[in-house]
């Protein structure tokens, strides 16, 4: 296992968003007697809280609708920095996957989490008669956004993808397929699920945070979020994320796609990182790849002003 971790870490130097997987794999019960890091809850008034089988949705603000979907093990608080400006002119639908943020897993203790999230989103958009809406997704939430645009094109007017690939398998090997990546995905799912019911190791939370953000304040938030996630849900969601290959489906997605890609010199520089993303999104007819320098995976925390500018420009 140490050989696998070292191999992944070498790749992670180029792609920090993948590091959360490495940290969780490396844990393997090593810190079983540690205590979970303290967490803080951000209080805010909601116009509506919609509870569904696979997600809950907090609705804030007035104006044109926009849907925001956080990533693996992340709560809706991922978007807190942009909310004050966003709710001035938008009705904001903040998604949270059940089992993340300390929530009850509900329907997410069974396989089919990502498909369930997509189905719930479609139901929400249809029942509230939102029409085609802008959808923003970070990491795993970006993959869900692509799935929603593929399966329900009438729901997505345009998509803002924050550091997500249509197929994670190429991180392991350029020629990887969904089938060839399954053994690694199954192993990681088991490792993550094995953390359930144990005190969440603060060392592990700190490791995840260091690998996914550059700023100390950002790392503190990520450590808190990872400590609150139900690892059974995280493990299954990660498995489904890893074995999903949406590259063949990209030509079917007519909605404009903007992809924000964080990069640092330690990853190999802007050209190298953006080159990988352009290759993966080559099949999308309306995709634009934009780099955000000096940022980790959670660029909305590392570069909040730039992210807010990009978000507002996306919304027009």
C-alpha positions in Angstrom: 0.0 0.0 0.0 2.9 2.4 0.7 4.1 1.9 -2.9 0.6 2.9 -4.1 0.5 6.0 -1.9 3.9 7.1 -3.1 2.9 6.7 -6.7 -0.3 8.7 -6.1 1.6 11.4 -4.3 3.9 11.9 -7.3 0.9 12.5 -9.5 -0.7 14.7 -6.8 2.2 17.1 -7.1 0.6 18.1 -10.4 -3.1 17.8 -9.5 -3.9 18.8 -5.9 -7.6 18.1 -6.2 -6.7 14.3 -6.2 -4.9 14.5 -2.9 -8.0 13.9 -0.7 -8.0 10.4 -2.0 -4.4 9.8 -1.1 -4.8 11.1 2.4 -7.9 8.9 3.0 -6.2 5.9 1.6 -3.1 6.4 3.7 -5.1 6.6 6.9 -6.1 2.9 7.0 -7.0 3.1 10.7 -3.5 4.3 11.6 -4.9 7.1 13.8 -7.8 5.1 15.3 -7.5 6.6 18.8 -7.3 10.3 17.8 -10.1 12.7 18.5 -12.1 14.5 15.8 -11.3 18.2 15.2 -13.9 20.7 16.5 -16.3 22.0 14.0 -18.2 25.3 13.7 -21.6 25.9 12.2 -22.3 29.0 10.2 -25.8 30.2 11.0 -27.9 31.8 8.3 -31.5 32.3 7.5 -33.1 30.2 4.8 -36.2 31.0 2.8 -36.7 27.2 2.3 -34.9 24.0 3.1 -35.9 21.2 0.8 -35.1 17.6 2.0 -34.9 14.9 -0.6 -33.6 11.3 -0.7 -30.1 12.1 -1.8 -29.7 15.8 -1.2 -31.0 18.7 0.8 -31.3 22.2 -0.8 -31.2 25.5 1.0 -32.8 28.3 -0.9 -31.7 31.9 -0.4 -32.1 35.3 -2.0 -34.3 36.7 -4.8 -33.9 36.9 -8.5 -32.8 34.6 -11.3 -32.1 31.0 -10.1 -28.7 29.4 -9.9 -27.8 26.0 -8.5 -24.5 25.3 -6.6 -23.2 21.8 -5.9 -20.2 21.2 -3.6 -17.7 18.3 -4.0 -16.8 15.1 -2.1 -17.3 15.3 1.7 -18.0 19.1 1.3 -21.0 21.0 2.7 -23.0 23.8 1.1 -20.8 26.2 3.2 -18.2 25.7 0.3 -19.9 28.7 -1.3 -20.3 31.0 1.7 -17.7 33.5 0.5 -19.7 34.3 -2.7 -23.1 34.3 -1.1 -23.4 37.9 0.1 -23.0 39.2 -3.5 -24.8 36.3 -5.1 -28.1 36.6 -3.2 -28.4 40.3 -4.2 -29.7 39.4 -7.6 -30.2 35.6 -7.6 -32.4 32.9 -6.1 -29.6 30.6 -4.9 -30.2 26.8 -4.6 -27.4 25.5 -2.3 -27.1 21.7 -2.6 -25.7 19.4 0.0 -25.3 15.7 -0.5 -26.9 13.7 2.4 -24.2 12.4 4.6 -22.0 15.4 4.2 -21.9 18.3 6.6 -23.0 16.0 9.5 -26.4 15.3 7.8 -28.3 12.0 7.9 -27.2 9.9 4.9 -30.8 8.9 4.1 -30.8 7.3 0.7 -27.0 7.5 0.2 -26.2 4.3 2.1 -27.0 2.4 -1.1 -25.1 2.4 -4.4 -26.2 4.9 -7.0 -25.5 8.1 -5.1 -24.5 10.2 -8.1 -27.4 9.0 -10.2 -29.7 9.7 -7.2 -28.3 13.3 -6.8 -28.9 13.9 -10.5 -32.5 12.6 -10.2 -33.2 14.8 -7.2 -31.8 17.8 -9.0 -34.0 17.2 -12.0 -37.1 16.8 -9.7 -36.2 20.0 -7.9 -35.8 22.0 -11.2 -39.0 20.5 -12.7 -41.2 20.8 -9.6 -40.2 24.4 -9.0 -40.5 25.2 -12.7 -37.0 26.8 -12.8 -36.5 26.0 -16.5 -32.9 25.9 -17.8 -30.7 27.3 -15.0 -27.0 28.0 -14.6 -25.4 25.2 -12.6 -22.1 25.5 -10.7 -20.3 22.4 -9.5 -17.0 21.9 -7.6 -15.0 18.7 -7.9 -17.5 15.8 -7.6 -20.2 18.4 -7.9 -18.7 19.3 -11.3 -19.1 15.7 -12.5 -22.7 15.7 -11.2 -23.3 19.0 -13.2 -22.0 17.3 -16.4 -24.3 14.3 -15.7 -27.3 16.5 -15.2 -26.5 18.4 -18.5 -26.2 15.1 -20.3 -29.3 13.4 -18.9 -31.6 16.4 -18.7 -30.3 19.1 -21.2 -33.5 21.1 -20.6 -32.4 21.7 -17.0 -28.9 23.3 -17.6 -28.6 26.6 -19.4 -24.8 26.7 -18.8 -22.3 25.1 -16.5 -19.5 26.4 -14.4 -17.2 23.4 -13.5 -14.7 24.2 -10.7 -11.7 21.8 -11.0 -13.3 18.6 -12.1 -12.5 16.1 -14.9 -15.0 14.0 -16.9 -12.8 10.9 -16.1 -10.5 10.6 -13.0 -8.9 7.4 -14.3 -6.3 9.2 -16.3 -4.7 10.3 -13.1 -3.6 6.7 -12.6 -2.7 6.0 -16.2 -3.3 7.8 -19.5 -4.8 4.7 -21.0 -7.0 3.8 -18.0 -10.6 2.8 -18.6 -13.6 2.6 -16.2 -13.1 -1.2 -16.0 -9.3 -1.0 -15.4 -9.7 1.6 -12.6 -12.3 -0.5 -10.6 -9.8 -2.3 -8.4 -8.3 0.9 -7.2 -11.7 2.5 -6.7 -12.9 -0.5 -4.7 -9.8 -0.4 -2.5 -10.3 3.3 -1.8 -14.0 2.9 -1.1 -13.2 0.2 1.5 -10.4 2.3 3.1 -12.8 5.3 3.5 -15.7 3.2 4.7 -13.4 1.7 7.3 -13.1 5.1 9.0 -16.8 5.2 9.8 -17.6 4.9 13.5 -14.1 5.8 14.7 -13.0 9.2 16.0 -11.9 11.2 12.9 -8.1 11.6 13.0 -7.1 15.3 13.2 -3.9 14.4 11.6 -5.8 13.0 8.6 -8.1 16.1 8.5 -5.0 18.3 8.5 -3.4 16.2 5.7 -6.5 16.5 3.5 -6.6 20.2 4.1 -2.9 20.8 3.3 -3.2 18.9 0.0 -6.3 20.8 -1.1 -5.7 24.4 -0.2 -2.9 26.9 0.3 -4.2 29.4 2.8 -4.3 28.4 6.5 -7.9 29.7 6.9 -9.0 27.6 3.9 -7.2 24.5 5.3 -9.0 25.0 8.7 -12.4 24.9 7.0 -11.6 21.9 4.9 -10.3 20.0 8.0 -13.6 20.7 9.7 -15.7 19.6 6.7 -13.8 16.4 6.2 -14.3 15.5 9.9 -18.1 15.8 9.6 -18.6 13.7 6.5 -20.0 10.2 6.7 -17.2 8.1 5.3 -19.6 5.4 4.1 -21.1 8.0 1.8 -17.8 9.5 0.9 -16.4 6.1 0.0 -19.3 5.1 -2.2 -19.5 8.5 -3.9 -15.7 8.4 -4.6 -16.0 5.0 -6.1 -18.8 6.2 -8.4 -16.9 9.3 -9.3 -13.7 7.3 -10.2 -15.5 4.7 -12.5 -17.6 7.3 -14.3 -16.2 8.2 -17.8 -18.2 11.1 -19.3 -15.7 11.8 -22.1 -17.8 9.9 -24.7 -20.9 11.8 -23.7 -19.4 15.3 -23.9 -20.5 15.8 -27.6 -24.1 15.4 -26.4 -23.8 18.4 -24.0 -24.8 21.5 -25.9 -24.8 23.8 -22.9 -21.8 26.1 -22.7 -19.2 24.8 -20.2 -16.7 26.9 -18.4 -14.0 25.0 -16.5 -11.9 26.8 -13.8 -8.6 25.0 -13.2 -6.3 25.9 -10.3 -2.6 25.5 -10.9 0.7 26.2 -9.2 4.3 25.9 -10.3 4.6 22.8 -8.1 2.1 21.1 -10.3 4.2 21.7 -13.4 2.9 25.1 -14.3 -0.2 26.5 -16.1 0.5 25.1 -19.5 0.9 21.5 -18.3 -2.1 21.5 -16.1 -4.4 23.2 -18.5 -3.2 21.0 -21.3 -4.6 17.9 -19.4 -8.0 19.6 -18.9 -8.2 20.7 -22.5 -7.5 17.2 -23.7 -10.2 15.7 -21.4 -12.8 18.3 -22.5 -11.9 18.2 -26.2 -15.2 16.4 -27.0 -17.3 19.2 -25.5 -18.6 21.5 -28.3 -18.8 24.6 -26.1 -16.1 24.2 -23.4 -13.8 27.0 -22.2 -10.9 26.2 -20.0 -9.6 29.0 -17.7 -6.7 28.8 -15.3 -6.5 30.2 -11.8 -2.9 30.5 -10.6 -1.6 30.1 -7.1 -4.5 28.1 -5.8 -5.3 24.7 -4.5 -8.3 22.6 -5.3 -10.7 24.8 -3.2 -10.0 27.9 -5.3 -13.1 29.6 -3.9 -11.3 29.5 -0.5 -7.7 30.2 -1.8 -8.7 32.9 -4.3 -12.1 34.1 -3.2 -12.1 37.4 -5.0 -11.1 35.8 -8.3 -13.6 33.1 -7.9 -16.4 35.6 -7.2 -15.4 37.6 -10.3 -15.5 34.4 -12.4 -18.8 33.4 -10.9 -20.4 36.8 -11.6 -19.0 36.9 -15.1 -20.4 33.4 -15.7 -23.8 34.5 -14.5 -23.7 37.6 -16.6 
